[in-house]
């Protein structure tokens, strides 16, 4: 049976752990809000890019875009996971979705280039038997996302030149709301021709007809690069929001379990304390009776 001192130490340790979990919950909730706002701020930017592409496609005609059917011989895929733990099954889910996506693409392993964002996602892919070409760190804030997106865009350019990669996929967790998210795949290259055709045929939202002065091809290329930037930024922000949502759910479960354990420890402490007091009272009574018995003899 444990002593009162050992129970006190265990209760103190459990209370400290509960305090840490509460702090992590608060940080996760703040981070979710931060990344949600980052995603929301991209909506108008994304709309502006769509309108710009619509102008180029409508006013530049077919000369603005050189339609090229990609041979689909090599695949580059980036998987967004986490560097830190305590986020439930987030990494396992995204690794499983990435594996399923690669099976769907039907590209042989020797023609795939796999990049992982986050050490835990990389470890999951390697444990599943996949070779990870590069592992990138997870951005720690919204300001760090921009730098990471720029690095990924540079990497995409490098993929296309010497490696001959003609398909680029992005696999990440799409943040829905609250603590809900789901694995999602986004095809960056080749550019969806149906999407461009829909933009071209879409009615202009105002009576003022737009125009532009620079050449159509470089303007189109610049807008497409901005489209890639927005898509990547959104993917990173949603992935980070999903990571924090998963961590928040894990911490809520941990806090509940710690609370239940603390109740058990406190009940044991009170029971043990009561038993100790009872034993001391019985010793006093026994001693008193023994002294009284000696006095009457």
C-alpha positions as CSV (number, residue, x, y, z in Angstrom):
1,X,0.0,0.0,0.0
2,X,1.3,3.4,-0.9
3,X,2.1,6.0,1.7
4,X,0.5,9.4,2.0
5,X,3.8,11.1,0.8
6,X,4.0,9.0,-2.3
7,X,0.3,9.7,-3.1
8,X,0.9,13.4,-2.6
9,X,3.8,13.3,-5.1
10,X,1.7,11.4,-7.7
11,X,-1.2,13.9,-7.3
12,X,1.2,16.8,-7.7
13,X,2.8,15.3,-10.8
14,X,-0.7,14.6,-12.3
15,X,-1.8,18.2,-11.6
16,X,1.3,19.5,-13.3
17,X,0.7,17.3,-16.3
18,X,-2.9,18.5,-16.5
19,X,-1.7,22.1,-16.5
20,X,0.7,21.3,-19.4
21,X,-2.1,19.7,-21.3
22,X,-4.3,22.8,-20.8
23,X,-1.6,25.0,-22.1
24,X,-1.2,22.8,-25.2
25,X,-4.9,23.0,-25.7
26,X,-4.9,26.8,-25.6
27,X,-1.9,27.0,-28.0
28,X,-3.6,24.6,-30.5
29,X,-6.8,26.6,-30.4
30,X,-4.9,29.8,-31.1
31,X,-3.0,28.3,-33.9
32,X,-6.1,26.9,-35.6
33,X,-7.6,30.4,-35.6
34,X,-4.4,31.8,-37.0
35,X,-4.3,29.4,-39.9
36,X,-8.0,29.7,-40.5
37,X,-7.6,33.4,-41.0
38,X,-4.7,32.8,-43.3
39,X,-6.8,30.6,-45.5
40,X,-9.7,33.0,-45.5
41,X,-7.4,35.9,-46.5
42,X,-6.5,34.0,-49.7
43,X,-10.0,33.9,-51.0
44,X,-9.9,37.4,-52.6
45,X,-6.4,36.9,-53.9
46,X,-7.5,33.6,-55.5
47,X,-10.5,35.4,-57.0
48,X,-8.3,38.1,-58.5
49,X,-6.0,35.5,-60.1
50,X,-9.0,33.7,-61.6
51,X,-10.3,37.0,-63.0
52,X,-6.8,37.7,-64.5
53,X,-6.7,34.3,-66.1
54,X,-10.2,34.8,-67.4
55,X,-9.2,38.0,-69.1
56,X,-6.1,36.5,-70.7
57,X,-8.1,33.5,-72.0
58,X,-10.9,35.6,-73.3
59,X,-8.9,38.5,-74.8
60,X,-5.8,36.6,-75.7
61,X,-7.5,33.9,-77.5
62,X,-5.9,30.5,-78.1
63,X,-2.5,32.2,-78.6
64,X,-2.3,32.8,-74.8
65,X,-2.0,29.1,-74.0
66,X,-0.1,26.4,-75.7
67,X,-2.1,23.4,-75.1
68,X,0.2,20.5,-74.3
69,X,-0.8,17.0,-73.3
70,X,1.7,15.8,-70.8
71,X,3.1,12.4,-71.5
72,X,2.6,11.4,-67.8
73,X,5.9,9.5,-67.6
74,X,7.2,10.7,-64.2
75,X,5.5,11.7,-61.0
76,X,6.5,14.2,-58.3
77,X,4.5,14.0,-55.2
78,X,4.8,16.1,-52.0
79,X,3.2,14.8,-48.8
80,X,2.5,17.3,-46.0
81,X,2.6,15.8,-42.5
82,X,4.0,17.0,-39.1
83,X,7.3,17.2,-37.3
84,X,5.7,17.0,-33.8
85,X,3.7,14.3,-32.2
86,X,0.6,14.3,-30.0
87,X,-1.6,14.8,-33.0
88,X,-3.5,11.5,-33.2
89,X,-3.5,9.5,-36.4
90,X,-2.9,12.6,-38.6
91,X,0.4,11.3,-40.1
92,X,-0.8,7.7,-40.5
93,X,-3.9,9.0,-42.4
94,X,-2.0,11.2,-44.8
95,X,0.6,8.5,-45.5
96,X,-2.2,6.0,-46.3
97,X,-3.8,8.6,-48.6
98,X,-0.5,9.3,-50.3
99,X,0.0,5.6,-50.9
100,X,-3.5,5.2,-52.3
101,X,-2.9,8.3,-54.6
102,X,0.3,6.8,-56.0
103,X,-1.5,3.6,-56.7
104,X,-4.2,5.5,-58.6
105,X,-1.6,7.4,-60.7
106,X,-0.1,4.0,-61.8
107,X,3.4,5.4,-62.2
108,X,6.2,2.8,-61.5
109,X,8.3,3.4,-58.3
110,X,11.5,4.1,-60.3
111,X,9.7,7.0,-62.0
112,X,8.4,8.6,-58.8
113,X,10.0,11.4,-56.8
114,X,8.7,11.6,-53.3
115,X,9.1,14.6,-51.0
116,X,7.9,14.7,-47.4
117,X,7.2,17.8,-45.4
118,X,7.6,16.7,-41.8
119,X,9.8,14.0,-40.3
120,X,6.9,11.9,-39.1
121,X,5.3,11.7,-42.5
122,X,8.7,10.8,-44.0
123,X,9.2,8.1,-41.4
124,X,5.7,6.7,-42.2
125,X,6.4,6.6,-45.9
126,X,9.8,4.9,-45.4
127,X,8.3,2.3,-43.0
128,X,5.8,1.5,-45.7
129,X,8.7,0.8,-48.1
130,X,8.7,4.0,-50.1
131,X,11.9,6.0,-50.8
132,X,11.7,9.6,-49.8
133,X,14.0,11.8,-51.9
134,X,13.9,14.8,-49.5
135,X,12.4,15.8,-46.2
136,X,11.5,19.4,-45.5
137,X,10.7,21.0,-42.2
138,X,7.1,22.0,-41.3
139,X,6.6,25.8,-41.2
140,X,6.1,26.9,-37.6
141,X,4.0,30.0,-38.4
142,X,2.1,31.8,-41.2
143,X,5.1,34.0,-41.9
144,X,7.3,30.8,-42.4
145,X,4.8,29.4,-44.9
146,X,5.7,31.9,-47.6
147,X,9.4,30.9,-47.5
148,X,8.5,27.3,-47.7
149,X,6.2,27.8,-50.6
150,X,8.9,29.6,-52.5
151,X,11.3,26.7,-51.9
152,X,8.7,24.2,-53.2
153,X,8.1,26.3,-56.3
154,X,11.9,26.4,-57.0
155,X,11.9,22.6,-56.5
156,X,9.0,22.2,-58.9
157,X,11.0,24.1,-61.6
158,X,14.0,21.8,-60.9
159,X,11.7,18.8,-61.2
160,X,10.6,19.8,-64.7
161,X,14.0,20.6,-66.1
162,X,16.6,17.8,-65.4
163,X,14.2,15.2,-64.0
164,X,11.6,15.4,-66.7
165,X,8.7,15.2,-64.1
166,X,5.5,16.0,-65.9
167,X,3.0,15.3,-63.1
168,X,3.0,17.1,-59.7
169,X,0.7,16.1,-56.9
170,X,0.2,17.6,-53.5
171,X,-1.2,15.4,-50.7
172,X,-2.3,17.1,-47.5
173,X,-5.1,17.4,-44.9
174,X,-7.9,19.7,-46.0
175,X,-9.2,21.6,-43.0
176,X,-13.0,21.6,-42.8
177,X,-14.2,23.3,-39.6
178,X,-13.7,23.0,-35.8
179,X,-11.7,19.8,-35.3
180,X,-12.7,18.1,-38.6
181,X,-10.3,17.5,-41.5
182,X,-9.8,15.0,-44.3
183,X,-6.9,13.8,-46.5
184,X,-7.0,15.6,-49.9
185,X,-5.0,15.3,-53.2
186,X,-4.4,18.3,-55.4
187,X,-3.0,18.1,-58.9
188,X,-0.7,21.0,-59.7
189,X,0.7,19.8,-63.0
190,X,-0.3,19.3,-65.8
191,X,-2.7,22.3,-65.7
192,X,-6.3,21.2,-65.9
193,X,-7.5,22.2,-69.4
194,X,-11.1,21.8,-68.4
195,X,-10.6,24.4,-65.6
196,X,-9.1,26.8,-68.1
197,X,-11.9,26.2,-70.6
198,X,-14.5,26.9,-67.9
199,X,-12.7,30.1,-67.0
200,X,-12.7,31.2,-70.6
201,X,-16.4,30.6,-71.0
202,X,-17.4,32.1,-67.7
203,X,-19.4,35.4,-67.9
204,X,-17.6,38.5,-66.8
205,X,-19.0,39.8,-63.5
206,X,-19.4,43.4,-64.6
207,X,-20.3,45.6,-67.6
208,X,-16.8,46.9,-67.9
209,X,-14.8,44.8,-70.4
210,X,-11.2,44.3,-69.1
211,X,-8.0,44.4,-71.2
212,X,-4.3,44.2,-70.7
213,X,-1.2,45.8,-72.4
214,X,1.6,43.2,-72.0
215,X,2.0,40.0,-74.1
216,X,-0.5,37.3,-73.3
217,X,2.0,34.4,-72.8
218,X,4.2,36.0,-70.1
219,X,1.1,37.3,-68.4
220,X,-0.5,33.9,-68.4
221,X,2.7,32.3,-67.1
222,X,2.9,34.9,-64.3
223,X,-0.7,34.3,-63.3
224,X,-0.3,30.5,-63.3
225,X,2.7,30.9,-61.0
226,X,0.6,33.0,-58.7
227,X,-2.1,30.3,-58.8
228,X,0.6,27.7,-57.8
229,X,1.7,30.0,-54.9
230,X,-1.9,30.4,-53.6
231,X,-2.6,26.7,-53.9
232,X,0.5,25.8,-52.1
233,X,0.1,28.4,-49.4
234,X,-3.5,27.2,-48.8
235,X,-2.4,23.6,-48.6
236,X,0.3,24.4,-46.0
237,X,-2.1,26.5,-44.0
238,X,-4.9,23.9,-44.0
239,X,-2.4,21.2,-43.2
240,X,-1.1,23.1,-40.2
241,X,-4.7,23.9,-39.1
242,X,-5.5,20.2,-39.4
243,X,-2.5,19.3,-37.3
244,X,-3.5,21.6,-34.5
245,X,-7.1,20.5,-34.7
246,X,-5.9,16.9,-34.3
247,X,-3.6,17.9,-31.4
248,X,-6.5,19.8,-29.8
249,X,-8.7,16.7,-29.9
250,X,-5.9,14.5,-28.5
251,X,-5.3,17.0,-25.7
252,X,-9.0,17.1,-24.9
253,X,-8.9,13.3,-24.6
254,X,-5.8,13.4,-22.5
255,X,-7.2,16.1,-20.2
256,X,-10.3,13.9,-19.6
257,X,-8.2,10.9,-18.8
258,X,-5.9,12.8,-16.5
259,X,-8.9,14.3,-14.7
260,X,-10.3,10.8,-14.2
261,X,-6.9,9.6,-12.9
262,X,-6.6,12.6,-10.6
263,X,-10.0,11.8,-9.1
264,X,-8.9,8.2,-8.4
265,X,-5.6,9.4,-6.8
266,X,-7.4,11.9,-4.7
267,X,-9.9,9.3,-3.5
268,X,-7.0,6.9,-2.7
269,X,-5.3,9.7,-0.8
270,X,-8.4,10.6,1.3
271,X,-9.0,6.9,2.0
272,X,-5.4,6.3,3.0
273,X,-5.4,9.4,5.2
274,X,-8.7,8.3,6.9
275,X,-7.2,4.9,7.5
276,X,-4.0,6.5,9.0
277,X,-6.1,8.7,11.3
278,X,-8.3,5.7,12.3
279,X,-5.2,3.7,13.2
280,X,-3.7,6.5,15.2
281,X,-7.0,6.9,17.1
282,X,-7.1,3.2,17.8
283,X,-3.5,3.3,19.1
284,X,-4.4,6.2,21.4
285,X,-7.5,4.4,22.7
286,X,-5.6,1.1,23.2
287,X,-2.8,3.0,25.1
288,X,-5.4,4.8,27.2
289,X,-7.1,1.6,28.1
290,X,-3.8,0.0,29.0
291,X,-2.9,2.9,31.3
292,X,-6.2,2.7,33.0
293,X,-5.9,-1.0,33.5
294,X,-2.6,-0.5,35.2
295,X,-4.0,2.2,37.4
296,X,-6.7,-0.1,38.8
297,X,-4.4,-2.9,39.6
